[in-house]
Amino acid sequence: MAAAVDPSILPGARRAIERHGWQDATLERIAAEAGTSRMTLHRRGVTREGILAALAASLERQYRDALWPALTAPGTGRARLEQALTALCGVVEENLALVAALGDRPRDAIFHEAPAEGGLTRSSFTGPVEPRELAPPEDVERARAGAGGKDCRRCTAGIENALWFDDNWAVTPLREPSGLPCVVLLETRAHVDFHELPDELARELGPLMLRVQRAVASIGEIGNVHVCRWGDGSEHFHMWFMARPARIPQLAGSFAAIWDDILPPLPEAVWRANLDLVRAELGS
């Protein structure tokens, strides 16, 4: 089941689609417009298709709300029809980029199709890739989610769904399968940022990183476990452990994190079996 999309993300998603079009409205750009990070959206199980579906539902409500006055108004059929068409055209004018995105969705879904025979996707790119110019710096750094412990999702969740935990740490999975065999996070139980780690937790961090890395590698057929730290989305300390499948050089390096968003999600039964292996290894 796809994760519910936080309504607060939708205005930023609209802006990203209006600026870049649906094809170029990457999850990273949507996150930036929404004031969060791609990895935070990914951790919550939010996908581009899920965001587009939520926007489509919102557009449907706009259509319905715009039509209702015309359907219930007095007057001739012609007058009510003109009122309805005017209202519908107004909704379309307000949502041109979104309407175009909904029309293009079947053609832009190549990254979400089942793998073709002998390959990861049918096609990764349809033409030359040119980097865009960087936007100018903003006046102030954007606030991260849960800043100061306020409305922190990690603090609220506690040890819910944790694969392993002790008094200071927890290892948690994503909410649903993603493109890689396994992605888990090592997080502090207390709300601290990386640079705020007390000496006790700093001493524990190194051995725990090795322990989690080995647990993820124990799944089998894992070429490497990428250990990543960004921290641009959430202030609560967390580190990513991403299992790169063996013998697939396209996924080597930092591209594994990108492919995790692009590849079709792992079958849920396989995903849960992999998490069970990690849980068992951490508990041994």
N, C-alpha and C positions, 0 to 999 in steps of 0.2 A: 504494500500500500504506500502510495506516495505521501511524503510529509506535507502537512498543511502549511501554506505559505502565509507568513505574518503579513497582515494587511499594510503594515507600515513600510514594507519593502516595495509595494506596488507603485507609489508615485515615482520613486527612483527608477524602477523598471521602465515606466512610461518615458521618463526623460532619456534613458539610455537608448530606447528604441527610436525615439524622435531624433536623437542626435546621430545615431549610427546605422539605423535600420535593423531589422531583426537578425539578419545574417551576421552582422558585426557586433550585435549587442551581446558580448560575451558575459559570462557570469561575473567575471572580474569587473567589467564596466558597470553592470547592474549593481554590484555590491558597492562600488565607488559612489554611484549616484544615490544609493540608499544609505550611505554613511556607515558602511560596515566593510567586511573583507570577503573575498571569494571563499577562503577556507572556513570562515564562520558559517556562510550559507551552506557550504558543502557538509560541514559537521552536522548541521540541522537537517540534512537530507533534502535541501531545496535544490531543484534543478531548473534549467531554463524552460523546459516543457511544463513543469509545474507552475512556474511563474506565468507563462503564457496562458495556461488554462485558467489560472486565477484572474488574469486580466480579461480573458474572454467571458468569464462569469460576471465580472463587473460590468463589462460592456453590454451583456445581455440584460442586466438589471437596468442600465441606462436606457436601452431600447424600450423595455417594458414601461418604465416610468414615463418616458416621453410619449408613448402611444396611448397610455391610459386616459389622459384628458380628452384626446380626440375620440376615443371609443365611447366615452360616456357623455360627450358634449351634445347639447341640443342642436337642431339645424338639419339641413338637407344632407344627403349622402355625399354630394359633391363637396360641400363645405367641410364636412368632417374628413373626407379623403385628403383634401388639400391641407388641412391642419395636421393630419397624420404624416403626410409626406414632408411637410416643412419641418416637423419635429424630428423625423428620422434623418433628414439631410443635415439638420443641426448637430445631431449626435455623431454622424459620420465626419462632418467637418472638424469636430473637436477631437476625433480619434483617428485621423487619416493614417498615421504611422502604424497604429495598432491594427486597424482593418487590413492594411497591406501585409503586416506580419502574419495575421491569421490566414490570409490568402496564400502566403508563401510557405507556410509551415510544412506542407507535404514535400516540397522541393528541397527544403533546408534541413531535412531530418536525417541526412546521411550518417551523421555521427551517432545516431541512436538506433540504427538498424542492426539486425543480427549480423555477425561477421560473415563475410563472403568466404567461399571455399579458399583456404590457403592464405587468408589475410585477416587483419584485425578489423578493418572497415572497408566498405566498398570504395570509398575515395576520401582522402583526407583534405585535399585542396582541389579547387576547380580552376585555379589560375595562379598567376604570380602573387607572392605575398610581399607587400610593401609595408614597412613600419610607419605608423603615424607619428606626427610630431608630438612631443610631450606638451601637455597643457602647462600653463604657467603655475608657479607655486601658489597655494592658497594662503590667505592671510594668517590663519592659525591651523595648527595640527588638529585633525578631526578626533573627537573623543571616541574612545574604544568602548565596546559593549561592557557593561558591568563595572564601569569605572568607579573606584572607591567602594566596591562591593554592592552598589545600588543596582537592584534588578539584575543581579548576576545569575544567569541560567545554571552555571555550574554549582554555585552555592545552593541554589534552590533544589537541584536534582540530588545533591548529596552522593550517596553510593548507589543510587538507582541504576540497575543494569550493569554495574561494575563487574568486570571479569575477575578482578582481584583488588584488595584494598588492605591497608593497615591504618594506624592512627594518623599518619601524615600524608599518605599517597593513595591514589586510585588509578586503575587502568580501565578505561572505558572504550567501547566500540562506537562506531557510527550508528545512527538510528536505523539505517537500512543498508542493503548491499550497495557497493559502488563498483567501479571497474576493475580494481585490483583485488587479488585474493584475500587480502586482509589489511585493514587500516585501524589502528587503535591509538589512543592518546594516553600519555602519562600525565596526570594532573595532581596538583596539591589539593589536600582536603581544605586547608585554610586559604582564604583569599589573599594571595600575594602575587606581585609581579616578579619577573625574572630577577631583576636587580635587587629585589627586597627579600630574597630567600635568606632565612636565618642560617647560621652556621651549621646547625644540626641537619637541616634539609639539604644544604649544599654538600655536606659530606655524604649524604645518602644518595644523592642524585646520580653520581657516576656509576656505582654498582647497580642501581636500579635500571639505568639505561641499558647496561649490558644484559641484565636479566630479561627485560622486555624484548630487546633485540633477539635474544636467543629463543625466547618463547614464540615470537612471530616466525622466525626462521624454521622452527620445528614443524611447521605445517607440511614442509616438503615441496620440492620443485620450486624453491625460492632462490633466485640468483643473488639477491641482495636485499637488505632491509634499510630503506632510507630513513634516517633519523633527522627530523626537520623541526625548526623553531622559527616561527614568524612573529606571532603576537600582535599583528596589526588589527585583528578583529576583536579579540577579547583580552581584557586586562588580566584575567585569572590565569595563572601560569599553567601552560600545557605544552607538551612536545608530541609531535606526530611520528608514528612508526608505520611506514608504508612498505608493504611486501611487494617487491618487483619480481614478476615471474621469471624463471630461469630461461636462458637461451633465446630471449627476445630483445635484440640490441636496440630496437626502436624505443624501448622503454628505459634505456639507460640514462643515468644522470638526472637532472632536474625534470626531464620530460615525464617521468613517472607520475608526478603530481598532476601534470596537465592531462595525461592520458586517463588518469583516474576519473576525471570529469567526462571524458569523451567516450570511453569504451562503454559498451552495454553493461549494465549491472550484472554481477555474479548471480546465478540462481540462488534463491534464498536458502535452499537446503544445503548447498555447498558452502555458502557464507556462514551459516550457523555451525556447520561441522568444523570449519576452520577456526571459528571462535572457541568452540569446545576444546580444540587441541591447544589453543593458546591458554585458555583457562586452566586446563589440566597441567600444562608445563609450568605456569606461574605458581600453581599450588603444590608442586612437587618439591 
